[in-house]
């Protein structure tokens, strides 16, 4: 049904999300999605070695320099993602079951394992003050479910990152409304480049230099008890050095980034940000079997537009 790609996802890929409407706190079905962010009239091109990369005719892969080739209709995957909750009305502070179905022609499709899981689910509140990265489990009928407790009332966004069998990864966005008391109506969006978590000082060293329309690094240092950690001090987490989620304040544009290490920084990634604005960033890394989550707030500036600005994308939804 799908043509297989040979290359693994090295860092991150940008895929188109969809806009949605919610009904009675739940969106039950999305419209068809394609694995890119261009309009229907555009021809979409990819790298034969790095299928997560998307661009236009004439673009080159930012990872290997190869010319991008057109995606055939066979690999232009259209998937409906359905979400049900039990109970249907979710209350703050009470556990609820989230049930996802990834379907083509109303039938559940097989998913490939990506970074040790078939579904990565990132959940945030609308104010981007609360974040969870969880993994729904596959059920006998091919759906995926997980229990979650939402701390406050209000709107929550759910980004599911998954890989249809033999195709490139996709990201879907849903929203739910949680009833009850509480709720965080305020969030400080001033820049934050240093995060203190579990005794670690985690710093986004180049947080003040992020711009649109260019491939650029995320350089993250980690210090514990005055010692600067190296890549050997960070344990592999879900087949990566760490995991990074990045969400814009205004449009809730989402990027899921898989870092690597280099000699200077224990956590290092490259990304491409298309729109200027305020972004919240969560970095998950593991030491001694424990997951730590650092958070940052960055103000991305507009950069100069270049010919190949659209050549690199992350796992992405908006």
ABEGO torsion letter per residue (X at the ends): XBBBBABBBAABBBBBBBBBBBBGGBBABBBBBBABABBAABBBBBBAABAABBBBBGBBBAAAGBBBBBBBAAABBBBBBBBBBOBABBBBGBBBBBBBBBBBGGBBBBBBBBGGBABBBBBBBAAGABBBBBBBBBBAAGBBBBBBBBABBEBBBBBBBBBBBGBBBBBBBBBBBBBEBEEBABBBABBBABBBBGGBBBBBAAAAABBBGBBBBBBBBBBBGGBBBBAAABBBBGGBABBBBBBBAAAGBBBBBBBBBBAABABBBBBBBABBEBBBBBBBBBBGGBBBBBBBBBBBBBBBBBAAAAABBBBBBX
